[in-house]
Amino acid sequence: MLEDDKKSKGLDLPEMEEEMKPINNGFNGKGFSGFQRRTRIGDALVTSGKINEAQLTKALEEQKKSKERIGRVLVSMNMVTEDDIVDVLKKQLGLEIFSFKDKVIPNEVLDLVPATVARKHLVVPIDAVNDKLKLAMADPINVFAIDDVKIITGMNIIPFIAKEEDVRMAINRYYPDTGLDDIIKTISDERVSTIAADEDSEVTFAGTDEGPVMRIVNSLISEAFKQGASDIHVEPRQDFVIVRFRVDGILREQMKLPRNLRYAIASRFKVMSSMDIAEKRVPQDGRIQLVIENEELDLRVSTLPTIYGEKVVCRLLIKKGAKTQLEQLGFLPENLEQWKLLLDKPYGIILVTGPTGSGKTRTLYSSLNKINDPSLNIITVEDPVEYRLDGINQVQTNPKAGLSFANGLRSILRQDPDIIMVGEIRDGETADIAINAALTGHLVLSTLHTNDSCGAPVRLVDMGVEPFLVSSSILGVLAQRLVRTLCKHCRKDYMPDLATWRNWVKRLGPTSGLDPTEPMKMYSPNGCQFCNGSGYSGRTGIFEIMVTTEEIRKLINARATSDQIIEVALRNGMRPMIVDGAIKATMGVTTMQEVLRVSSIAE
């Protein structure tokens, strides 16, 4: 507790009156009145006119399924933005808005609120003055959070409004998981030499009586989740075990563990994912389901024998990712409208192309969510099924049992489908069946490994599909890559020099419409605490869409090259993927360097 005679120990924030008018929110500096307890964010948004009652009802129905906070549900459904929520709360409650940008909160203030409470309620203490604690909150209407912090600290709480995303990043920054080093220090060689084969595979993040290896693995998963990592790599080396996280598509070294942990950690992952713990000679695959901070995760675990022990790769899939809306993928308005028009077609085949890790599956899932309707029979065949989709019949391939993409697709056609999604077209047999399904009145969605959209028809012909079948069935092809997005907290604008600008315009090609003699304002990564110094936070897509026109159909029938198809597609108005990325670079979404990095194979 801070002494009464001391001044502020936190940030230089505006003073707020202890006694606030009841018209604001019922806050009186000591608690909340009955008015506050009846107020909800959804109601406040309706009152302000940001959403209507029907939208709120729809969001509440979605909330029952997702178990998410209503504000987060509304944002994910693109009904409101975080700025809308903050603005409404400010007007309705009369509270100040707090920004974490360029702020450093003293440890003595942070220590007043335990990390568990901060994470549970999405709150961060930002200042303490006498008996008052100023608290940044994602949901300042949450009276339970106010009461919990008040009981723990014994101080009167003055809430500030903050964006939920900013609060989460601040919590990850100010309340890091530091327990891992202590765990490692306490482990002896004897304790990690083996793991019992009958260990319970259930994962918990709350227990304190876990074994040291269990706690290490749990901490690795938890930390990867907090950093937004897509993969965990545990790699045994001669003298140590290296742990790397893939964040925003880039592998980052996280830590080095003692060499004697290599067998124990691999075994623990195998126990958790129901693999054969005794088998160390062949690769294995498994799956873990768990919940961290109210988020449901699906972990895909793969082991690979190396000369120094088993390498473990764990992919983290957040289940809510299956409910991503098309609007959240990064489409520019023209491309989004064009893609929606393709999805509205009653039959034909639509392809998504790109290398591994370019977001193809996410795009397909988002597309299925867009067109999903109780009146439609939608069936997918995937390897593996990455996300569970409500109202959609999903089939997992099983080559050992004879269930391949081709066999699964044949069976699906006997199930009276309206829409079919094939995870990937890998061979001529699958391609032939998929195209015939499209020609017989079904809408087929699938992925294909090509560098650009115009190369997809050529690839199908190379697989042995007759050109006239390809030209008759393909509605359009979407090519995509993922680029890192600039951290909004630290990005800097600048004017590139003329030589650099001319080089960029040359690489973009004539379709960019940019003047090589007049540089435009661009943005660069700077690095801050919110992005771990990288300057980037998250990823978004860059796209190109080839719509099959009559002219392109004639070229496919004539077995034209991809270059010939590209020429016609550009003439018909197709925006190349690299140009789509350049537009986003000028908007401050990403950098030109990042666009050129991921699209270089398509140049």
BADREN-627448 format. One record per residue (C-alpha): residue number from 1; x, y, z. Coordinates in steps of 0.05 Angstrom, whole numbers. Example, Ala and Ser with C-alpha at 12.3 -4.5 7.8 and 13.67 -1.06 7.14 Angstrom:
REM BADREN-627448
(1 (246 -90 156))
(2 (273 -21 143))
END
This chain:
REM BADREN-627448
(1 (0 0 0))
(2 (26 69 -17))
(3 (30 120 39))
(4 (-23 175 39))
(5 (28 230 42))
(6 (62 209 -21))
(7 (45 238 -90))
(8 (30 198 -152))
(9 (75 137 -162))
(10 (52 125 -233))
(11 (39 166 -295))
(12 (23 239 -303))
(13 (-52 230 -313))
(14 (-108 280 -305))
(15 (-141 282 -238))
(16 (-212 256 -235))
(17 (-264 279 -185))
(18 (-277 229 -131))
(19 (-351 246 -132))
(20 (-379 236 -202))
(21 (-449 254 -226))
(22 (-498 196 -226))
(23 (-516 212 -298))
(24 (-448 188 -320))
(25 (-446 117 -294))
(26 (-463 115 -221))
(27 (-389 114 -201))
(28 (-377 152 -136))
(29 (-304 138 -123))
(30 (-322 81 -77))
(31 (-364 34 -119))
(32 (-420 30 -169))
(33 (-493 46 -160))
(34 (-552 6 -185))
(35 (-552 45 -251))
(36 (-482 20 -267))
(37 (-498 -52 -250))
(38 (-554 -53 -301))
(39 (-512 -22 -356))
(40 (-480 -66 -409))
(41 (-434 -49 -467))
(42 (-485 -76 -516))
(43 (-540 -33 -488))
(44 (-495 28 -490))
(45 (-479 16 -563))
(46 (-553 9 -580))
(47 (-569 73 -542))
(48 (-515 111 -579))
(49 (-540 86 -647))
(50 (-476 47 -665))
(51 (-516 -17 -671))
(52 (-590 -36 -670))
(53 (-628 -86 -627))
(54 (-626 -139 -682))
(55 (-551 -134 -688))
(56 (-543 -139 -612))
(57 (-588 -200 -610))
(58 (-547 -233 -665))
(59 (-482 -217 -628))
(60 (-510 -245 -563))
(61 (-527 -310 -598))
(62 (-456 -314 -625))
(63 (-429 -298 -555))
(64 (-465 -359 -527))
(65 (-425 -402 -576))
(66 (-358 -368 -572))
(67 (-359 -349 -497))
(68 (-324 -285 -517))
(69 (-336 -216 -487))
(70 (-394 -182 -523))
(71 (-350 -124 -545))
(72 (-300 -171 -577))
(73 (-357 -209 -612))
(74 (-385 -144 -641))
(75 (-316 -124 -667))
(76 (-303 -193 -697))
(77 (-371 -189 -733))
(78 (-352 -121 -760))
(79 (-412 -88 -729))
(80 (-369 -37 -691))
(81 (-296 -20 -683))
(82 (-256 -17 -619))
(83 (-255 59 -628))
(84 (-331 58 -630))
(85 (-334 20 -564))
(86 (-284 67 -531))
(87 (-320 128 -557))
(88 (-388 104 -532))
(89 (-362 86 -464))
(90 (-329 153 -457))
(91 (-393 190 -473))
(92 (-439 144 -433))
(93 (-395 139 -372))
(94 (-357 204 -373))
(95 (-290 169 -363))
(96 (-222 187 -390))
(97 (-189 147 -447))
(98 (-120 119 -432))
(99 (-67 103 -485))
(100 (-7 60 -468))
(101 (34 91 -524))
(102 (100 119 -499))
(103 (81 104 -427))
(104 (121 66 -375))
(105 (85 43 -313))
(106 (127 37 -249))
(107 (135 -32 -218))
(108 (108 -8 -150))
(109 (42 8 -184))
(110 (40 -57 -224))
(111 (54 -97 -161))
(112 (-12 -73 -131))
(113 (-52 -118 -178))
(114 (-31 -191 -187))
(115 (-20 -217 -257))
(116 (-77 -268 -250))
(117 (-127 -213 -234))
(118 (-101 -169 -291))
(119 (-109 -225 -341))
(120 (-176 -248 -314))
(121 (-208 -179 -318))
(122 (-165 -146 -372))
(123 (-142 -89 -327))
(124 (-76 -55 -316))
(125 (-60 -8 -257))
(126 (-31 56 -284))
(127 (-24 104 -225))
(128 (-33 106 -150))
(129 (-46 170 -112))
(130 (-58 165 -37))
(131 (-116 117 -30))
(132 (-138 119 -103))
(133 (-116 70 -157))
(134 (-125 90 -229))
(135 (-142 28 -270))
(136 (-140 20 -347))
(137 (-197 -26 -365))
(138 (-221 -58 -430))
(139 (-291 -61 -398))
(140 (-301 -6 -347))
(141 (-372 -29 -337))
(142 (-347 -95 -306))
(143 (-365 -83 -233))
(144 (-336 -150 -213))
(145 (-267 -128 -237))
(146 (-274 -63 -198))
(147 (-296 -100 -135))
(148 (-240 -152 -140))
(149 (-185 -99 -148))
(150 (-215 -57 -93))
(151 (-215 -116 -45))
(152 (-144 -137 -63))
(153 (-114 -67 -58))
(154 (-159 -35 -6))
(155 (-159 27 -50))
(156 (-215 65 -85))
(157 (-214 50 -159))
(158 (-216 104 -213))
(159 (-229 69 -280))
(160 (-199 92 -346))
(161 (-222 66 -414))
(162 (-171 30 -459))
(163 (-176 -11 -522))
(164 (-179 -85 -508))
(165 (-122 -100 -556))
(166 (-78 -49 -521))
(167 (-95 -77 -452))
(168 (-77 -147 -474))
(169 (-10 -124 -502))
(170 (5 -84 -439))
(171 (-10 -145 -396))
(172 (37 -188 -437))
(173 (90 -134 -430))
(174 (83 -117 -357))
(175 (64 -186 -330))
(176 (111 -234 -366))
(177 (113 -308 -348))
(178 (179 -310 -309))
(179 (167 -376 -276))
(180 (203 -418 -328))
(181 (274 -400 -308))
(182 (258 -417 -236))
(183 (229 -484 -256))
(184 (291 -501 -297))
(185 (338 -483 -240))
(186 (303 -531 -193))
(187 (307 -591 -239))
(188 (359 -645 -226))
(189 (384 -696 -274))
(190 (348 -751 -237))
(191 (280 -718 -240))
(192 (281 -708 -316))
(193 (311 -773 -338))
(194 (244 -806 -351))
(195 (170 -791 -351))
(196 (120 -842 -329))
(197 (82 -871 -387))
(198 (16 -870 -350))
(199 (16 -795 -336))
(200 (-50 -762 -345))
(201 (-53 -726 -411))
(202 (-101 -673 -388))
(203 (-70 -604 -390))
(204 (-81 -553 -336))
(205 (-51 -484 -327))
(206 (-76 -473 -257))
(207 (-44 -528 -217))
(208 (15 -515 -171))
(209 (33 -588 -157))
(210 (53 -604 -228))
(211 (118 -638 -243))
(212 (174 -593 -267))
(213 (173 -619 -339))
(214 (98 -611 -343))
(215 (105 -540 -318))
(216 (159 -525 -370))
(217 (116 -550 -427))
(218 (55 -513 -401))
(219 (96 -450 -395))
(220 (122 -457 -466))
(221 (52 -464 -493))
(222 (25 -407 -451))
(223 (82 -360 -471))
(224 (74 -378 -545))
(225 (0 -362 -540))
(226 (13 -295 -507))
(227 (63 -276 -562))
(228 (14 -296 -616))
(229 (60 -350 -642))
(230 (34 -399 -695))
(231 (85 -453 -681))
(232 (132 -477 -625))
(233 (197 -510 -647))
(234 (235 -552 -595))
(235 (300 -573 -627))
(236 (352 -616 -592))
(237 (424 -597 -607))
(238 (490 -627 -585))
(239 (498 -583 -523))
(240 (428 -555 -510))
(241 (355 -554 -530))
(242 (335 -492 -569))
(243 (263 -467 -568))
(244 (238 -422 -624))
(245 (170 -389 -635))
(246 (144 -371 -704))
(247 (112 -302 -695))
(248 (82 -266 -755))
(249 (113 -317 -801))
(250 (185 -307 -775))
(251 (221 -357 -730))
(252 (250 -325 -667))
(253 (296 -358 -618))
(254 (261 -358 -551))
(255 (307 -394 -503))
(256 (358 -449 -493))
(257 (343 -506 -445))
(258 (392 -555 -413))
(259 (411 -614 -456))
(260 (385 -664 -405))
(261 (313 -640 -418))
(262 (310 -662 -490))
(263 (279 -731 -478))
(264 (233 -709 -422))
(265 (203 -651 -461))
(266 (191 -693 -523))
(267 (160 -747 -481))
(268 (114 -698 -446))
(269 (89 -671 -513))
(270 (78 -743 -536))
(271 (39 -761 -473))
(272 (-5 -699 -480))
(273 (-20 -713 -554))
(274 (-33 -788 -545))
(275 (28 -812 -584))
(276 (69 -875 -570))
(277 (118 -852 -518))
(278 (162 -914 -528))
(279 (170 -904 -603))
(280 (228 -856 -618))
(281 (251 -883 -685))
(282 (195 -857 -731))
(283 (158 -791 -738))
(284 (91 -785 -703))
(285 (32 -737 -704))
(286 (-16 -720 -649))
(287 (-65 -669 -624))
(288 (-78 -631 -559))
(289 (-140 -591 -540))
(290 (-137 -541 -484))
(291 (-161 -473 -458))
(292 (-115 -414 -442))
(293 (-145 -349 -416))
(294 (-215 -370 -439))
(295 (-189 -384 -509))
(296 (-199 -454 -538))
(297 (-136 -479 -572))
(298 (-124 -539 -618))
(299 (-50 -559 -619))
(300 (-22 -603 -675))
(301 (41 -637 -651))
(302 (92 -670 -696))
(303 (156 -706 -675))
(304 (216 -722 -719))
(305 (276 -765 -699))
(306 (343 -728 -706))
(307 (414 -748 -688))
(308 (408 -712 -622))
(309 (338 -733 -603))
(310 (266 -720 -625))
(311 (249 -652 -654))
(312 (180 -628 -634))
(313 (138 -577 -673))
(314 (72 -555 -643))
(315 (23 -514 -684))
(316 (-25 -470 -645))
(317 (-94 -462 -675))
(318 (-143 -416 -639))
(319 (-212 -443 -651))
(320 (-243 -375 -659))
(321 (-199 -368 -721))
(322 (-250 -411 -757))
(323 (-301 -355 -748))
(324 (-258 -302 -782))
(325 (-299 -257 -827))
(326 (-278 -243 -899))
(327 (-273 -170 -881))
(328 (-218 -185 -831))
(329 (-171 -218 -881))
(330 (-144 -154 -911))
(331 (-184 -150 -977))
(332 (-187 -81 -1008))
(333 (-260 -63 -1023))
(334 (-257 -78 -1098))
(335 (-226 -147 -1088))
(336 (-274 -163 -1031))
(337 (-334 -148 -1074))
(338 (-306 -188 -1131))
(339 (-293 -248 -1086))
(340 (-363 -245 -1057))
(341 (-392 -246 -1127))
(342 (-353 -310 -1142))
(343 (-379 -343 -1078))
(344 (-450 -326 -1098))
(345 (-445 -370 -1161))
(346 (-489 -433 -1158))
(347 (-437 -479 -1189))
(348 (-366 -481 -1214))
(349 (-298 -486 -1182))
(350 (-262 -430 -1144))
(351 (-189 -439 -1127))
(352 (-143 -406 -1075))
(353 (-69 -411 -1091))
(354 (-5 -395 -1054))
(355 (53 -429 -1018))
(356 (48 -465 -952))
(357 (32 -416 -895))
(358 (1 -363 -939))
(359 (-67 -365 -906))
(360 (-105 -406 -958))
(361 (-142 -449 -908))
(362 (-164 -388 -868))
(363 (-191 -356 -931))
(364 (-230 -419 -948))
(365 (-259 -424 -878))
(366 (-279 -351 -879))
(367 (-311 -361 -948))
(368 (-351 -421 -922))
(369 (-374 -380 -863))
(370 (-398 -327 -911))
(371 (-440 -375 -953))
(372 (-461 -423 -897))
(373 (-536 -430 -892))
(374 (-582 -482 -861))
(375 (-613 -493 -929))
(376 (-547 -517 -958))
(377 (-510 -583 -950))
(378 (-437 -564 -944))
(379 (-385 -619 -940))
(380 (-309 -613 -935))
(381 (-253 -663 -942))
(382 (-188 -640 -909))
(383 (-119 -663 -887))
(384 (-120 -645 -830))
(385 (-185 -613 -807))
(386 (-155 -551 -776))
(387 (-218 -518 -748))
(388 (-288 -543 -730))
(389 (-342 -506 -768))
(390 (-413 -504 -742))
(391 (-465 -531 -790))
(392 (-414 -560 -839))
(393 (-398 -634 -849))
(394 (-322 -642 -845))
(395 (-285 -705 -867))
(396 (-213 -721 -846))
(397 (-172 -759 -897))
(398 (-140 -824 -873))
(399 (-92 -853 -926))
(400 (-77 -914 -882))
(401 (-150 -933 -884))
(402 (-156 -917 -958))
(403 (-191 -850 -949))
(404 (-154 -803 -996))
(405 (-177 -736 -1024))
(406 (-201 -772 -1087))
(407 (-238 -828 -1051))
(408 (-268 -779 -1001))
(409 (-291 -734 -1058))
(410 (-324 -792 -1093))
(411 (-362 -809 -1029))
(412 (-382 -737 -1018))
(413 (-416 -735 -1087))
(414 (-463 -790 -1063))
(415 (-482 -747 -1002))
(416 (-525 -697 -1041))
(417 (-479 -638 -1029))
(418 (-492 -566 -1051))
(419 (-422 -539 -1035))
(420 (-358 -580 -1031))
(421 (-291 -557 -1002))
(422 (-230 -598 -1020))
(423 (-171 -581 -975))
(424 (-121 -587 -1032))
(425 (-118 -612 -1103))
(426 (-54 -653 -1103))
(427 (-60 -699 -1163))
(428 (-96 -708 -1229))
(429 (-147 -757 -1201))
(430 (-171 -707 -1148))
(431 (-170 -651 -1199))
(432 (-212 -690 -1248))
(433 (-265 -709 -1196))
(434 (-268 -638 -1168))
(435 (-278 -607 -1237))
(436 (-331 -658 -1257))
(437 (-366 -642 -1191))
(438 (-365 -568 -1210))
(439 (-394 -584 -1279))
(440 (-451 -625 -1250))
(441 (-482 -569 -1210))
(442 (-438 -563 -1147))
(443 (-398 -504 -1122))
(444 (-328 -529 -1107))
(445 (-275 -492 -1067))
(446 (-204 -517 -1063))
(447 (-131 -497 -1059))
(448 (-74 -507 -1108))
(449 (1 -495 -1103))
(450 (18 -444 -1157))
(451 (56 -379 -1154))
(452 (0 -335 -1181))
(453 (-73 -338 -1200))
(454 (-62 -344 -1275))
(455 (-18 -406 -1266))
(456 (-75 -447 -1237))
(457 (-109 -467 -1302))
(458 (-41 -486 -1332))
(459 (-26 -528 -1271))
(460 (-92 -566 -1277))
(461 (-79 -580 -1350))
(462 (-9 -605 -1332))
(463 (-42 -653 -1283))
(464 (-78 -686 -1341))
(465 (-146 -651 -1340))
(466 (-173 -635 -1409))
(467 (-168 -560 -1424))
(468 (-242 -554 -1444))
(469 (-261 -582 -1375))
(470 (-216 -532 -1340))
(471 (-242 -473 -1380))
(472 (-314 -493 -1370))
(473 (-310 -503 -1295))
(474 (-263 -450 -1266))
(475 (-300 -388 -1243))
(476 (-240 -352 -1214))
(477 (-174 -359 -1178))
(478 (-149 -322 -1117))
(479 (-74 -318 -1104))
(480 (-50 -293 -1037))
(481 (9 -282 -990))
(482 (13 -258 -919))
(483 (53 -196 -902))
(484 (70 -171 -833))
(485 (31 -110 -811))
(486 (65 -50 -781))
(487 (58 -39 -706))
(488 (9 18 -700))
(489 (43 42 -636))
(490 (111 56 -666))
(491 (107 60 -743))
(492 (141 122 -773))
(493 (125 157 -838))
(494 (180 179 -886))
(495 (193 200 -957))
(496 (236 149 -996))
(497 (293 177 -1038))
(498 (282 182 -1112))
(499 (328 124 -1131))
(500 (294 76 -1083))
(501 (225 99 -1106))
(502 (243 89 -1179))
(503 (267 19 -1165))
(504 (203 2 -1129))
(505 (159 29 -1185))
(506 (199 -10 -1236))
(507 (190 -75 -1197))
(508 (115 -61 -1188))
(509 (105 -56 -1263))
(510 (63 -10 -1307))
(511 (-3 -31 -1274))
(512 (15 4 -1209))
(513 (-3 72 -1237))
(514 (52 104 -1196))
(515 (95 161 -1221))
(516 (169 142 -1217))
(517 (188 215 -1210))
(518 (143 232 -1151))
(519 (156 191 -1087))
(520 (97 180 -1040))
(521 (97 178 -965))
(522 (114 109 -938))
(523 (119 78 -869))
(524 (175 41 -834))
(525 (180 -5 -772))
(526 (209 28 -711))
(527 (203 -23 -654))
(528 (172 -14 -585))
(529 (150 -54 -525))
(530 (84 -73 -557))
(531 (116 -109 -616))
(532 (177 -136 -579))
(533 (222 -88 -617))
(534 (206 -118 -686))
(535 (164 -60 -712))
(536 (111 -109 -736))
(537 (49 -138 -702))
(538 (4 -188 -737))
(539 (-4 -205 -811))
(540 (-53 -189 -866))
(541 (-64 -215 -936))
(542 (-45 -187 -1004))
(543 (-87 -214 -1061))
(544 (-99 -219 -1136))
(545 (-162 -246 -1167))
(546 (-166 -274 -1237))
(547 (-238 -278 -1261))
(548 (-247 -327 -1318))
(549 (-272 -287 -1378))
(550 (-291 -313 -1447))
(551 (-223 -291 -1473))
(552 (-186 -328 -1418))
(553 (-228 -391 -1432))
(554 (-205 -390 -1504))
(555 (-133 -385 -1481))
(556 (-141 -444 -1434))
(557 (-171 -486 -1490))
(558 (-112 -467 -1534))
(559 (-64 -490 -1479))
(560 (-36 -420 -1471))
(561 (21 -406 -1423))
(562 (10 -371 -1356))
(563 (45 -309 -1384))
(564 (-6 -305 -1440))
(565 (-63 -311 -1391))
(566 (-32 -258 -1345))
(567 (-28 -209 -1403))
(568 (-102 -217 -1417))
(569 (-122 -215 -1344))
(570 (-84 -150 -1333))
(571 (-117 -121 -1394))
(572 (-185 -141 -1364))
(573 (-169 -103 -1300))
(574 (-136 -154 -1254))
(575 (-95 -120 -1200))
(576 (-30 -159 -1189))
(577 (-15 -183 -1119))
(578 (48 -141 -1113))
(579 (8 -78 -1131))
(580 (-45 -96 -1080))
(581 (11 -99 -1029))
(582 (40 -33 -1052))
(583 (-27 1 -1041))
(584 (-28 -25 -969))
(585 (44 0 -961))
(586 (22 70 -980))
(587 (-36 64 -930))
(588 (13 47 -873))
(589 (-12 -24 -865))
(590 (56 -55 -883))
(591 (122 -36 -916))
(592 (144 -40 -988))
(593 (203 -83 -966))
(594 (155 -133 -936))
(595 (111 -135 -998))
(596 (172 -147 -1043))
(597 (197 -200 -995))
(598 (135 -244 -997))
(599 (117 -232 -1070))
(600 (186 -239 -1100))
(601 (171 -308 -1126))
(602 (114 -280 -1166))
(603 (156 -225 -1200))
END
